[in-house]
Amino acid sequence: MVVNKTHPSQELYRNVRAGFVAQGSTLTAWCRERRINPNNARAVLIGSWDGPKGRALREKLIKAANISKIQPNGE
């Protein structure tokens, strides 16, 4: 089953990183090109920064990583 996953979690963080690697880049490189602290990107993806700005950045990261749909582990 494929699900739309935008809720913060370690799994989302791993999938976003994998999405950038699959494109021949990295999450850190994407952040640096846009003058975004990579630690802030990690915080929004795992959920420790979840305010309006954090949610907006999370959506940008998901879109840039090209992972609008991911396969949950074990399915």
Predicted model as a PDB file, atoms N, CA, C, CB and O in Angstrom, pLDDT in the B-factor column:
MODEL        1                                                                  
ATOM      1  N   MET A   1       0.844  -1.190   0.000  1.00 27.00           N  
ATOM      2  CA  MET A   1       0.000   0.000   0.000  1.00 27.00           C  
ATOM      3  C   MET A   1       0.882   1.244   0.000  1.00 27.00           C  
ATOM      4  CB  MET A   1      -0.956   0.004   1.223  1.00 27.00           C  
ATOM      5  O   MET A   1       1.808   1.338   0.806  1.00 27.00           O  
ATOM      6  N   VAL A   2       0.618   2.179  -0.870  1.00 36.00           N  
ATOM      7  CA  VAL A   2       1.356   3.431  -0.932  1.00 36.00           C  
ATOM      8  C   VAL A   2       0.530   4.496  -0.231  1.00 36.00           C  
ATOM      9  CB  VAL A   2       1.670   3.839  -2.407  1.00 36.00           C  
ATOM     10  O   VAL A   2      -0.670   4.622  -0.471  1.00 36.00           O  
ATOM     11  N   VAL A   3       1.182   5.265   0.642  1.00 38.00           N  
ATOM     12  CA  VAL A   3       0.472   6.306   1.383  1.00 38.00           C  
ATOM     13  C   VAL A   3       1.149   7.644   1.166  1.00 38.00           C  
ATOM     14  CB  VAL A   3       0.413   5.971   2.885  1.00 38.00           C  
ATOM     15  O   VAL A   3       2.347   7.714   0.887  1.00 38.00           O  
ATOM     16  N   ASN A   4       0.372   8.696   1.296  1.00 46.00           N  
ATOM     17  CA  ASN A   4       0.919  10.038   1.233  1.00 46.00           C  
ATOM     18  C   ASN A   4       1.442  10.372   2.620  1.00 46.00           C  
ATOM     19  CB  ASN A   4      -0.149  11.080   0.750  1.00 46.00           C  
ATOM     20  O   ASN A   4       0.661  10.439   3.569  1.00 46.00           O  
ATOM     21  N   LYS A   5       2.730  10.581   2.757  1.00 63.00           N  
ATOM     22  CA  LYS A   5       3.361  10.749   4.061  1.00 63.00           C  
ATOM     23  C   LYS A   5       3.977  12.130   4.155  1.00 63.00           C  
ATOM     24  CB  LYS A   5       4.426   9.664   4.304  1.00 63.00           C  
ATOM     25  O   LYS A   5       4.993  12.399   3.515  1.00 63.00           O  
ATOM     26  N   THR A   6       3.377  13.008   4.945  1.00 76.00           N  
ATOM     27  CA  THR A   6       3.962  14.331   5.156  1.00 76.00           C  
ATOM     28  C   THR A   6       4.145  14.634   6.631  1.00 76.00           C  
ATOM     29  CB  THR A   6       3.096  15.398   4.517  1.00 76.00           C  
ATOM     30  O   THR A   6       4.598  15.723   6.984  1.00 76.00           O  
ATOM     31  N   HIS A   7       3.801  13.693   7.500  1.00 88.00           N  
ATOM     32  CA  HIS A   7       3.954  13.918   8.935  1.00 88.00           C  
ATOM     33  C   HIS A   7       5.416  13.743   9.332  1.00 88.00           C  
ATOM     34  CB  HIS A   7       3.052  12.952   9.743  1.00 88.00           C  
ATOM     35  O   HIS A   7       6.089  12.840   8.836  1.00 88.00           O  
ATOM     36  N   PRO A   8       5.905  14.594  10.214  1.00 93.00           N  
ATOM     37  CA  PRO A   8       7.313  14.512  10.603  1.00 93.00           C  
ATOM     38  C   PRO A   8       7.638  13.199  11.303  1.00 93.00           C  
ATOM     39  CB  PRO A   8       7.672  15.675  11.506  1.00 93.00           C  
ATOM     40  O   PRO A   8       6.860  12.695  12.112  1.00 93.00           O  
ATOM     41  N   SER A   9       8.804  12.661  10.973  1.00 94.00           N  
ATOM     42  CA  SER A   9       9.281  11.431  11.601  1.00 94.00           C  
ATOM     43  C   SER A   9      10.700  11.153  11.125  1.00 94.00           C  
ATOM     44  CB  SER A   9       8.343  10.231  11.274  1.00 94.00           C  
ATOM     45  O   SER A   9      11.174  11.757  10.163  1.00 94.00           O  
ATOM     46  N   GLN A  10      11.369  10.235  11.806  1.00 95.00           N  
ATOM     47  CA  GLN A  10      12.693   9.809  11.356  1.00 95.00           C  
ATOM     48  C   GLN A  10      12.591   9.173   9.966  1.00 95.00           C  
ATOM     49  CB  GLN A  10      13.322   8.813  12.367  1.00 95.00           C  
ATOM     50  O   GLN A  10      13.485   9.333   9.134  1.00 95.00           O  
ATOM     51  N   GLU A  11      11.503   8.456   9.727  1.00 94.00           N  
ATOM     52  CA  GLU A  11      11.308   7.819   8.424  1.00 94.00           C  
ATOM     53  C   GLU A  11      11.211   8.863   7.312  1.00 94.00           C  
ATOM     54  CB  GLU A  11      10.045   6.945   8.439  1.00 94.00           C  
ATOM     55  O   GLU A  11      11.788   8.689   6.239  1.00 94.00           O  
ATOM     56  N   LEU A  12      10.484   9.941   7.572  1.00 95.00           N  
ATOM     57  CA  LEU A  12      10.380  11.010   6.576  1.00 95.00           C  
ATOM     58  C   LEU A  12      11.752  11.607   6.312  1.00 95.00           C  
ATOM     59  CB  LEU A  12       9.399  12.107   7.044  1.00 95.00           C  
ATOM     60  O   LEU A  12      12.115  11.838   5.159  1.00 95.00           O  
ATOM     61  N   TYR A  13      12.511  11.856   7.361  1.00 96.00           N  
ATOM     62  CA  TYR A  13      13.869  12.384   7.217  1.00 96.00           C  
ATOM     63  C   TYR A  13      14.712  11.468   6.323  1.00 96.00           C  
ATOM     64  CB  TYR A  13      14.537  12.542   8.604  1.00 96.00           C  
ATOM     65  O   TYR A  13      15.378  11.939   5.400  1.00 96.00           O  
ATOM     66  N   ARG A  14      14.682  10.174   6.596  1.00 95.00           N  
ATOM     67  CA  ARG A  14      15.448   9.219   5.784  1.00 95.00           C  
ATOM     68  C   ARG A  14      14.978   9.210   4.337  1.00 95.00           C  
ATOM     69  CB  ARG A  14      15.336   7.813   6.371  1.00 95.00           C  
ATOM     70  O   ARG A  14      15.795   9.150   3.418  1.00 95.00           O  
ATOM     71  N   ASN A  15      13.675   9.269   4.129  1.00 95.00           N  
ATOM     72  CA  ASN A  15      13.149   9.245   2.768  1.00 95.00           C  
ATOM     73  C   ASN A  15      13.485  10.504   1.993  1.00 95.00           C  
ATOM     74  CB  ASN A  15      11.659   9.054   2.794  1.00 95.00           C  
ATOM     75  O   ASN A  15      13.772  10.434   0.797  1.00 95.00           O  
ATOM     76  N   VAL A  16      13.455  11.648   2.646  1.00 96.00           N  
ATOM     77  CA  VAL A  16      13.831  12.898   1.977  1.00 96.00           C  
ATOM     78  C   VAL A  16      15.305  12.840   1.583  1.00 96.00           C  
ATOM     79  CB  VAL A  16      13.557  14.128   2.895  1.00 96.00           C  
ATOM     80  O   VAL A  16      15.668  13.195   0.462  1.00 96.00           O  
ATOM     81  N   ARG A  17      16.150  12.391   2.506  1.00 97.00           N  
ATOM     82  CA  ARG A  17      17.575  12.260   2.185  1.00 97.00           C  
ATOM     83  C   ARG A  17      17.761  11.325   0.993  1.00 97.00           C  
ATOM     84  CB  ARG A  17      18.369  11.737   3.409  1.00 97.00           C  
ATOM     85  O   ARG A  17      18.528  11.628   0.079  1.00 97.00           O  
ATOM     86  N   ALA A  18      17.066  10.195   1.001  1.00 95.00           N  
ATOM     87  CA  ALA A  18      17.174   9.240  -0.101  1.00 95.00           C  
ATOM     88  C   ALA A  18      16.683   9.848  -1.414  1.00 95.00           C  
ATOM     89  CB  ALA A  18      16.379   7.970   0.217  1.00 95.00           C  
ATOM     90  O   ALA A  18      17.244   9.576  -2.475  1.00 95.00           O  
ATOM     91  N   GLY A  19      15.639  10.668  -1.341  1.00 95.00           N  
ATOM     92  CA  GLY A  19      15.123  11.319  -2.534  1.00 95.00           C  
ATOM     93  C   GLY A  19      16.150  12.227  -3.185  1.00 95.00           C  
ATOM     94  O   GLY A  19      16.270  12.265  -4.410  1.00 95.00           O  
ATOM     95  N   PHE A  20      16.891  12.960  -2.359  1.00 96.00           N  
ATOM     96  CA  PHE A  20      17.944  13.816  -2.912  1.00 96.00           C  
ATOM     97  C   PHE A  20      19.084  12.985  -3.494  1.00 96.00           C  
ATOM     98  CB  PHE A  20      18.484  14.762  -1.834  1.00 96.00           C  
ATOM     99  O   PHE A  20      19.608  13.307  -4.560  1.00 96.00           O  
ATOM    100  N   VAL A  21      19.466  11.920  -2.799  1.00 96.00           N  
ATOM    101  CA  VAL A  21      20.539  11.056  -3.300  1.00 96.00           C  
ATOM    102  C   VAL A  21      20.135  10.436  -4.632  1.00 96.00           C  
ATOM    103  CB  VAL A  21      20.878   9.949  -2.273  1.00 96.00           C  
ATOM    104  O   VAL A  21      20.959  10.333  -5.541  1.00 96.00           O  
ATOM    105  N   ALA A  22      18.888  10.026  -4.757  1.00 94.00           N  
ATOM    106  CA  ALA A  22      18.405   9.438  -6.006  1.00 94.00           C  
ATOM    107  C   ALA A  22      18.488  10.431  -7.165  1.00 94.00           C  
ATOM    108  CB  ALA A  22      16.965   8.954  -5.839  1.00 94.00           C  
ATOM    109  O   ALA A  22      18.549  10.031  -8.328  1.00 94.00           O  
ATOM    110  N   GLN A  23      18.490  11.718  -6.845  1.00 94.00           N  
ATOM    111  CA  GLN A  23      18.612  12.757  -7.867  1.00 94.00           C  
ATOM    112  C   GLN A  23      20.064  13.180  -8.085  1.00 94.00           C  
ATOM    113  CB  GLN A  23      17.777  13.967  -7.480  1.00 94.00           C  
ATOM    114  O   GLN A  23      20.344  14.081  -8.876  1.00 94.00           O  
ATOM    115  N   GLY A  24      20.979  12.524  -7.382  1.00 96.00           N  
ATOM    116  CA  GLY A  24      22.393  12.851  -7.537  1.00 96.00           C  
ATOM    117  C   GLY A  24      22.841  14.026  -6.698  1.00 96.00           C  
ATOM    118  O   GLY A  24      23.848  14.659  -7.014  1.00 96.00           O  
ATOM    119  N   SER A  25      22.119  14.332  -5.641  1.00 97.00           N  
ATOM    120  CA  SER A  25      22.450  15.457  -4.776  1.00 97.00           C  
ATOM    121  C   SER A  25      22.345  14.999  -3.319  1.00 97.00           C  
ATOM    122  CB  SER A  25      21.510  16.678  -5.053  1.00 97.00           C  
ATOM    123  O   SER A  25      22.288  13.804  -3.029  1.00 97.00           O  
ATOM    124  N   THR A  26      22.320  15.973  -2.417  1.00 98.00           N  
ATOM    125  CA  THR A  26      22.134  15.668  -1.000  1.00 98.00           C  
ATOM    126  C   THR A  26      21.225  16.716  -0.380  1.00 98.00           C  
ATOM    127  CB  THR A  26      23.495  15.612  -0.256  1.00 98.00           C  
ATOM    128  O   THR A  26      21.055  17.810  -0.919  1.00 98.00           O  
ATOM    129  N   LEU A  27      20.652  16.373   0.743  1.00 98.00           N  
ATOM    130  CA  LEU A  27      19.837  17.325   1.494  1.00 98.00           C  
ATOM    131  C   LEU A  27      20.684  18.527   1.903  1.00 98.00           C  
ATOM    132  CB  LEU A  27      19.215  16.651   2.742  1.00 98.00           C  
ATOM    133  O   LEU A  27      20.239  19.670   1.802  1.00 98.00           O  
ATOM    134  N   THR A  28      21.894  18.267   2.361  1.00 98.00           N  
ATOM    135  CA  THR A  28      22.783  19.351   2.786  1.00 98.00           C  
ATOM    136  C   THR A  28      23.093  20.295   1.634  1.00 98.00           C  
ATOM    137  CB  THR A  28      24.082  18.784   3.359  1.00 98.00           C  
ATOM    138  O   THR A  28      23.078  21.512   1.813  1.00 98.00           O  
ATOM    139  N   ALA A  29      23.373  19.755   0.460  1.00 98.00           N  
ATOM    140  CA  ALA A  29      23.672  20.605  -0.695  1.00 98.00           C  
ATOM    141  C   ALA A  29      22.477  21.470  -1.052  1.00 98.00           C  
ATOM    142  CB  ALA A  29      24.082  19.754  -1.901  1.00 98.00           C  
ATOM    143  O   ALA A  29      22.627  22.659  -1.336  1.00 98.00           O  
ATOM    144  N   TRP A  30      21.283  20.872  -1.037  1.00 98.00           N  
ATOM    145  CA  TRP A  30      20.066  21.627  -1.341  1.00 98.00           C  
ATOM    146  C   TRP A  30      19.913  22.781  -0.356  1.00 98.00           C  
ATOM    147  CB  TRP A  30      18.820  20.705  -1.296  1.00 98.00           C  
ATOM    148  O   TRP A  30      19.609  23.909  -0.746  1.00 98.00           O  
ATOM    149  N   CYS A  31      20.124  22.488   0.913  1.00 98.00           N  
ATOM    150  CA  CYS A  31      19.992  23.519   1.946  1.00 98.00           C  
ATOM    151  C   CYS A  31      21.015  24.627   1.760  1.00 98.00           C  
ATOM    152  CB  CYS A  31      20.142  22.903   3.334  1.00 98.00           C  
ATOM    153  O   CYS A  31      20.670  25.807   1.832  1.00 98.00           O  
ATOM    154  N   ARG A  32      22.254  24.267   1.525  1.00 97.00           N  
ATOM    155  CA  ARG A  32      23.306  25.274   1.381  1.00 97.00           C  
ATOM    156  C   ARG A  32      23.062  26.181   0.189  1.00 97.00           C  
ATOM    157  CB  ARG A  32      24.660  24.604   1.245  1.00 97.00           C  
ATOM    158  O   ARG A  32      23.329  27.381   0.254  1.00 97.00           O  
ATOM    159  N   GLU A  33      22.551  25.611  -0.908  1.00 97.00           N  
ATOM    160  CA  GLU A  33      22.253  26.422  -2.089  1.00 97.00           C  
ATOM    161  C   GLU A  33      21.186  27.470  -1.796  1.00 97.00           C  
ATOM    162  CB  GLU A  33      21.800  25.530  -3.240  1.00 97.00           C  
ATOM    163  O   GLU A  33      21.131  28.510  -2.452  1.00 97.00           O  
ATOM    164  N   ARG A  34      20.344  27.194  -0.814  1.00 97.00           N  
ATOM    165  CA  ARG A  34      19.241  28.092  -0.470  1.00 97.00           C  
ATOM    166  C   ARG A  34      19.456  28.830   0.844  1.00 97.00           C  
ATOM    167  CB  ARG A  34      17.957  27.315  -0.397  1.00 97.00           C  
ATOM    168  O   ARG A  34      18.548  29.484   1.357  1.00 97.00           O  
ATOM    169  N   ARG A  35      20.661  28.719   1.380  1.00 98.00           N  
ATOM    170  CA  ARG A  35      21.037  29.392   2.629  1.00 98.00           C  
ATOM    171  C   ARG A  35      20.120  28.975   3.787  1.00 98.00           C  
ATOM    172  CB  ARG A  35      20.991  30.921   2.444  1.00 98.00           C  
ATOM    173  O   ARG A  35      19.709  29.800   4.602  1.00 98.00           O  
ATOM    174  N   ILE A  36      19.815  27.689   3.834  1.00 97.00           N  
ATOM    175  CA  ILE A  36      19.018  27.106   4.915  1.00 97.00           C  
ATOM    176  C   ILE A  36      19.948  26.246   5.748  1.00 97.00           C  
ATOM    177  CB  ILE A  36      17.804  26.267   4.364  1.00 97.00           C  
ATOM    178  O   ILE A  36      20.712  25.449   5.204  1.00 97.00           O  
ATOM    179  N   ASN A  37      19.891  26.400   7.053  1.00 97.00           N  
ATOM    180  CA  ASN A  37      20.707  25.581   7.934  1.00 97.00           C  
ATOM    181  C   ASN A  37      20.236  24.124   7.828  1.00 97.00           C  
ATOM    182  CB  ASN A  37      20.627  26.096   9.409  1.00 97.00           C  
ATOM    183  O   ASN A  37      19.062  23.846   8.072  1.00 97.00           O  
ATOM    184  N   PRO A  38      21.125  23.194   7.472  1.00 97.00           N  
ATOM    185  CA  PRO A  38      20.719  21.785   7.369  1.00 97.00           C  
ATOM    186  C   PRO A  38      20.133  21.232   8.670  1.00 97.00           C  
ATOM    187  CB  PRO A  38      21.906  20.940   6.958  1.00 97.00           C  
ATOM    188  O   PRO A  38      19.292  20.334   8.633  1.00 97.00           O  
ATOM    189  N   ASN A  39      20.566  21.755   9.809  1.00 97.00           N  
ATOM    190  CA  ASN A  39      19.987  21.312  11.080  1.00 97.00           C  
ATOM    191  C   ASN A  39      18.519  21.715  11.190  1.00 97.00           C  
ATOM    192  CB  ASN A  39      20.778  21.891  12.257  1.00 97.00           C  
ATOM    193  O   ASN A  39      17.720  20.989  11.781  1.00 97.00           O  
ATOM    194  N   ASN A  40      18.164  22.854  10.631  1.00 97.00           N  
ATOM    195  CA  ASN A  40      16.759  23.268  10.625  1.00 97.00           C  
ATOM    196  C   ASN A  40      15.936  22.350   9.731  1.00 97.00           C  
ATOM    197  CB  ASN A  40      16.625  24.728  10.153  1.00 97.00           C  
ATOM    198  O   ASN A  40      14.799  22.011  10.060  1.00 97.00           O  
ATOM    199  N   ALA A  41      16.510  21.948   8.604  1.00 98.00           N  
ATOM    200  CA  ALA A  41      15.808  21.020   7.709  1.00 98.00           C  
ATOM    201  C   ALA A  41      15.545  19.704   8.432  1.00 98.00           C  
ATOM    202  CB  ALA A  41      16.629  20.772   6.414  1.00 98.00           C  
ATOM    203  O   ALA A  41      14.446  19.158   8.342  1.00 98.00           O  
ATOM    204  N   ARG A  42      16.528  19.198   9.138  1.00 98.00           N  
ATOM    205  CA  ARG A  42      16.354  17.959   9.893  1.00 98.00           C  
ATOM    206  C   ARG A  42      15.276  18.132  10.954  1.00 98.00           C  
ATOM    207  CB  ARG A  42      17.679  17.529  10.544  1.00 98.00           C  
ATOM    208  O   ARG A  42      14.443  17.248  11.150  1.00 98.00           O  
ATOM    209  N   ALA A  43      15.294  19.276  11.639  1.00 97.00           N  
ATOM    210  CA  ALA A  43      14.314  19.538  12.702  1.00 97.00           C  
ATOM    211  C   ALA A  43      12.884  19.537  12.164  1.00 97.00           C  
ATOM    212  CB  ALA A  43      14.612  20.880  13.378  1.00 97.00           C  
ATOM    213  O   ALA A  43      11.983  19.014  12.819  1.00 97.00           O  
ATOM    214  N   VAL A  44      12.664  20.108  10.996  1.00 97.00           N  
ATOM    215  CA  VAL A  44      11.300  20.122  10.455  1.00 97.00           C  
ATOM    216  C   VAL A  44      10.882  18.739   9.982  1.00 97.00           C  
ATOM    217  CB  VAL A  44      11.191  21.124   9.300  1.00 97.00           C  
ATOM    218  O   VAL A  44       9.705  18.383  10.054  1.00 97.00           O  
ATOM    219  N   LEU A  45      11.832  17.965   9.502  1.00 97.00           N  
ATOM    220  CA  LEU A  45      11.493  16.634   9.003  1.00 97.00           C  
ATOM    221  C   LEU A  45      11.206  15.636  10.120  1.00 97.00           C  
ATOM    222  CB  LEU A  45      12.613  16.112   8.141  1.00 97.00           C  
ATOM    223  O   LEU A  45      10.379  14.739   9.953  1.00 97.00           O  
ATOM    224  N   ILE A  46      11.886  15.789  11.260  1.00 96.00           N  
ATOM    225  CA  ILE A  46      11.629  14.860  12.366  1.00 96.00           C  
ATOM    226  C   ILE A  46      10.555  15.378  13.315  1.00 96.00           C  
ATOM    227  CB  ILE A  46      12.912  14.603  13.141  1.00 96.00           C  
ATOM    228  O   ILE A  46      10.044  14.623  14.141  1.00 96.00           O  
ATOM    229  N   GLY A  47      10.206  16.665  13.205  1.00 94.00           N  
ATOM    230  CA  GLY A  47       9.090  17.198  13.973  1.00 94.00           C  
ATOM    231  C   GLY A  47       9.437  18.034  15.178  1.00 94.00           C  
ATOM    232  O   GLY A  47       8.534  18.456  15.900  1.00 94.00           O  
ATOM    233  N   SER A  48      10.706  18.292  15.429  1.00 94.00           N  
ATOM    234  CA  SER A  48      11.033  19.123  16.583  1.00 94.00           C  
ATOM    235  C   SER A  48      10.808  20.611  16.296  1.00 94.00           C  
ATOM    236  CB  SER A  48      12.480  18.887  17.002  1.00 94.00           C  
ATOM    237  O   SER A  48      10.771  21.416  17.226  1.00 94.00           O  
ATOM    238  N   TRP A  49      10.659  20.977  15.048  1.00 93.00           N  
ATOM    239  CA  TRP A  49      10.283  22.345  14.655  1.00 93.00           C  
ATOM    240  C   TRP A  49       9.047  22.184  13.788  1.00 93.00           C  
ATOM    241  CB  TRP A  49      11.467  23.117  13.880  1.00 93.00           C  
ATOM    242  O   TRP A  49       9.146  21.817  12.617  1.00 93.00           O  
ATOM    243  N   ASP A  50       7.874  22.460  14.368  1.00 92.00           N  
ATOM    244  CA  ASP A  50       6.627  22.132  13.670  1.00 92.00           C  
ATOM    245  C   ASP A  50       5.643  23.297  13.631  1.00 92.00           C  
ATOM    246  CB  ASP A  50       5.970  20.943  14.329  1.00 92.00           C  
ATOM    247  O   ASP A  50       4.431  23.089  13.561  1.00 92.00           O  
ATOM    248  N   GLY A  51       6.159  24.510  13.677  1.00 93.00           N  
ATOM    249  CA  GLY A  51       5.288  25.668  13.549  1.00 93.00           C  
ATOM    250  C   GLY A  51       4.967  25.935  12.083  1.00 93.00           C  
ATOM    251  O   GLY A  51       5.322  25.134  11.218  1.00 93.00           O  
ATOM    252  N   PRO A  52       4.304  27.041  11.795  1.00 95.00           N  
ATOM    253  CA  PRO A  52       3.925  27.348  10.411  1.00 95.00           C  
ATOM    254  C   PRO A  52       5.116  27.416   9.452  1.00 95.00           C  
ATOM    255  CB  PRO A  52       3.181  28.659  10.371  1.00 95.00           C  
ATOM    256  O   PRO A  52       5.041  26.903   8.336  1.00 95.00           O  
ATOM    257  N   LYS A  53       6.211  28.042   9.879  1.00 95.00           N  
ATOM    258  CA  LYS A  53       7.388  28.118   9.007  1.00 95.00           C  
ATOM    259  C   LYS A  53       8.013  26.745   8.818  1.00 95.00           C  
ATOM    260  CB  LYS A  53       8.426  29.092   9.584  1.00 95.00           C  
ATOM    261  O   LYS A  53       8.475  26.410   7.728  1.00 95.00           O  
ATOM    262  N   GLY A  54       8.025  25.964   9.868  1.00 95.00           N  
ATOM    263  CA  GLY A  54       8.563  24.614   9.773  1.00 95.00           C  
ATOM    264  C   GLY A  54       7.753  23.743   8.834  1.00 95.00           C  
ATOM    265  O   GLY A  54       8.312  22.999   8.027  1.00 95.00           O  
ATOM    266  N   ARG A  55       6.436  23.834   8.937  1.00 95.00           N  
ATOM    267  CA  ARG A  55       5.579  23.044   8.048  1.00 95.00           C  
ATOM    268  C   ARG A  55       5.773  23.471   6.593  1.00 95.00           C  
ATOM    269  CB  ARG A  55       4.097  23.192   8.453  1.00 95.00           C  
ATOM    270  O   ARG A  55       5.779  22.632   5.692  1.00 95.00           O  
ATOM    271  N   ALA A  56       5.930  24.770   6.369  1.00 96.00           N  
ATOM    272  CA  ALA A  56       6.145  25.258   4.999  1.00 96.00           C  
ATOM    273  C   ALA A  56       7.469  24.731   4.445  1.00 96.00           C  
ATOM    274  CB  ALA A  56       6.129  26.806   4.963  1.00 96.00           C  
ATOM    275  O   ALA A  56       7.538  24.313   3.289  1.00 96.00           O  
ATOM    276  N   LEU A  57       8.512  24.750   5.266  1.00 97.00           N  
ATOM    277  CA  LEU A  57       9.802  24.234   4.818  1.00 97.00           C  
ATOM    278  C   LEU A  57       9.716  22.730   4.572  1.00 97.00           C  
ATOM    279  CB  LEU A  57      10.901  24.547   5.854  1.00 97.00           C  
ATOM    280  O   LEU A  57      10.300  22.227   3.612  1.00 97.00           O  
ATOM    281  N   ARG A  58       8.992  22.006   5.431  1.00 96.00           N  
ATOM    282  CA  ARG A  58       8.843  20.558   5.239  1.00 96.00           C  
ATOM    283  C   ARG A  58       8.208  20.255   3.886  1.00 96.00           C  
ATOM    284  CB  ARG A  58       7.995  19.947   6.373  1.00 96.00           C  
ATOM    285  O   ARG A  58       8.654  19.351   3.180  1.00 96.00           O  
ATOM    286  N   GLU A  59       7.175  21.000   3.525  1.00 94.00           N  
ATOM    287  CA  GLU A  59       6.529  20.781   2.229  1.00 94.00           C  
ATOM    288  C   GLU A  59       7.492  21.055   1.078  1.00 94.00           C  
ATOM    289  CB  GLU A  59       5.288  21.671   2.096  1.00 94.00           C  
ATOM    290  O   GLU A  59       7.494  20.322   0.089  1.00 94.00           O  
ATOM    291  N   LYS A  60       8.319  22.110   1.195  1.00 96.00           N  
ATOM    292  CA  LYS A  60       9.300  22.404   0.146  1.00 96.00           C  
ATOM    293  C   LYS A  60      10.317  21.274   0.018  1.00 96.00           C  
ATOM    294  CB  LYS A  60      10.020  23.732   0.439  1.00 96.00           C  
ATOM    295  O   LYS A  60      10.697  20.883  -1.086  1.00 96.00           O  
ATOM    296  N   LEU A  61      10.753  20.755   1.173  1.00 97.00           N  
ATOM    297  CA  LEU A  61      11.730  19.673   1.152  1.00 97.00           C  
ATOM    298  C   LEU A  61      11.159  18.411   0.511  1.00 97.00           C  
ATOM    299  CB  LEU A  61      12.204  19.369   2.566  1.00 97.00           C  
ATOM    300  O   LEU A  61      11.828  17.757  -0.290  1.00 97.00           O  
ATOM    301  N   ILE A  62       9.932  18.075   0.863  1.00 95.00           N  
ATOM    302  CA  ILE A  62       9.293  16.890   0.300  1.00 95.00           C  
ATOM    303  C   ILE A  62       9.150  17.032  -1.211  1.00 95.00           C  
ATOM    304  CB  ILE A  62       7.917  16.655   0.948  1.00 95.00           C  
ATOM    305  O   ILE A  62       9.413  16.094  -1.963  1.00 95.00           O  
ATOM    306  N   LYS A  63       8.730  18.219  -1.643  1.00 95.00           N  
ATOM    307  CA  LYS A  63       8.574  18.462  -3.084  1.00 95.00           C  
ATOM    308  C   LYS A  63       9.925  18.396  -3.800  1.00 95.00           C  
ATOM    309  CB  LYS A  63       7.911  19.836  -3.330  1.00 95.00           C  
ATOM    310  O   LYS A  63      10.039  17.782  -4.861  1.00 95.00           O  
ATOM    311  N   ALA A  64      10.944  19.026  -3.220  1.00 96.00           N  
ATOM    312  CA  ALA A  64      12.265  19.042  -3.844  1.00 96.00           C  
ATOM    313  C   ALA A  64      12.885  17.644  -3.891  1.00 96.00           C  
ATOM    314  CB  ALA A  64      13.190  19.997  -3.093  1.00 96.00           C  
ATOM    315  O   ALA A  64      13.615  17.317  -4.827  1.00 96.00           O  
ATOM    316  N   ALA A  65      12.596  16.824  -2.884  1.00 96.00           N  
ATOM    317  CA  ALA A  65      13.131  15.463  -2.847  1.00 96.00           C  
ATOM    318  C   ALA A  65      12.366  14.534  -3.780  1.00 96.00           C  
ATOM    319  CB  ALA A  65      13.088  14.917  -1.424  1.00 96.00           C  
ATOM    320  O   ALA A  65      12.798  13.411  -4.043  1.00 96.00           O  
ATOM    321  N   ASN A  66      11.233  15.006  -4.276  1.00 93.00           N  
ATOM    322  CA  ASN A  66      10.424  14.244  -5.229  1.00 93.00           C  
ATOM    323  C   ASN A  66       9.916  12.939  -4.616  1.00 93.00           C  
ATOM    324  CB  ASN A  66      11.237  13.945  -6.491  1.00 93.00           C  
ATOM    325  O   ASN A  66       9.999  11.879  -5.236  1.00 93.00           O  
ATOM    326  N   ILE A  67       9.389  13.027  -3.394  1.00 88.00           N  
ATOM    327  CA  ILE A  67       8.871  11.835  -2.705  1.00 88.00           C  
ATOM    328  C   ILE A  67       7.452  12.064  -2.203  1.00 88.00           C  
ATOM    329  CB  ILE A  67       9.785  11.451  -1.531  1.00 88.00           C  
ATOM    330  O   ILE A  67       7.159  11.783  -1.041  1.00 88.00           O  
ATOM    331  N   SER A  68       6.585  12.561  -3.042  1.00 69.00           N  
ATOM    332  CA  SER A  68       5.214  12.811  -2.603  1.00 69.00           C  
ATOM    333  C   SER A  68       4.536  11.547  -2.127  1.00 69.00           C  
ATOM    334  CB  SER A  68       4.408  13.431  -3.720  1.00 69.00           C  
ATOM    335  O   SER A  68       3.632  11.604  -1.294  1.00 69.00           O  
ATOM    336  N   LYS A  69       4.957  10.407  -2.641  1.00 54.00           N  
ATOM    337  CA  LYS A  69       4.427   9.123  -2.181  1.00 54.00           C  
ATOM    338  C   LYS A  69       5.602   8.207  -1.871  1.00 54.00           C  
ATOM    339  CB  LYS A  69       3.478   8.479  -3.250  1.00 54.00           C  
ATOM    340  O   LYS A  69       6.522   8.042  -2.672  1.00 54.00           O  
ATOM    341  N   ILE A  70       5.542   7.620  -0.687  1.00 53.00           N  
ATOM    342  CA  ILE A  70       6.605   6.708  -0.278  1.00 53.00           C  
ATOM    343  C   ILE A  70       6.014   5.396   0.155  1.00 53.00           C  
ATOM    344  CB  ILE A  70       7.444   7.309   0.847  1.00 53.00           C  
ATOM    345  O   ILE A  70       4.838   5.312   0.509  1.00 53.00           O  
ATOM    346  N   GLN A  71       6.834   4.375   0.125  1.00 53.00           N  
ATOM    347  CA  GLN A  71       6.419   3.045   0.545  1.00 53.00           C  
ATOM    348  C   GLN A  71       6.764   2.867   2.020  1.00 53.00           C  
ATOM    349  CB  GLN A  71       7.095   1.943  -0.323  1.00 53.00           C  
ATOM    350  O   GLN A  71       7.934   2.974   2.387  1.00 53.00           O  
ATOM    351  N   PRO A  72       5.775   2.597   2.875  1.00 52.00           N  
ATOM    352  CA  PRO A  72       6.087   2.367   4.278  1.00 52.00           C  
ATOM    353  C   PRO A  72       6.950   1.121   4.431  1.00 52.00           C  
ATOM    354  CB  PRO A  72       4.800   2.232   5.103  1.00 52.00           C  
ATOM    355  O   PRO A  72       6.889   0.211   3.604  1.00 52.00           O  
ATOM    356  N   ASN A  73       7.752   1.086   5.488  1.00 52.00           N  
ATOM    357  CA  ASN A  73       8.611  -0.074   5.748  1.00 52.00           C  
ATOM    358  C   ASN A  73       7.779  -1.321   5.938  1.00 52.00           C  
ATOM    359  CB  ASN A  73       9.488   0.162   6.979  1.00 52.00           C  
ATOM    360  O   ASN A  73       6.756  -1.297   6.623  1.00 52.00           O  
ATOM    361  N   GLY A  74       8.214  -2.404   5.338  1.00 42.00           N  
ATOM    362  CA  GLY A  74       7.590  -3.692   5.538  1.00 42.00           C  
ATOM    363  C   GLY A  74       6.355  -3.972   4.706  1.00 42.00           C  
ATOM    364  O   GLY A  74       5.723  -5.011   4.894  1.00 42.00           O  
ATOM    365  N   GLU A  75       5.994  -3.102   3.808  1.00 41.00           N  
ATOM    366  CA  GLU A  75       4.807  -3.341   2.979  1.00 41.00           C  
ATOM    367  C   GLU A  75       5.164  -3.335   1.521  1.00 41.00           C  
ATOM    368  CB  GLU A  75       3.734  -2.298   3.250  1.00 41.00           C  
ATOM    369  O   GLU A  75       4.293  -3.520   0.671  1.00 41.00           O  
TER     370      GLU A  75                                                      
ENDMDL                                                                          
END                                                                             
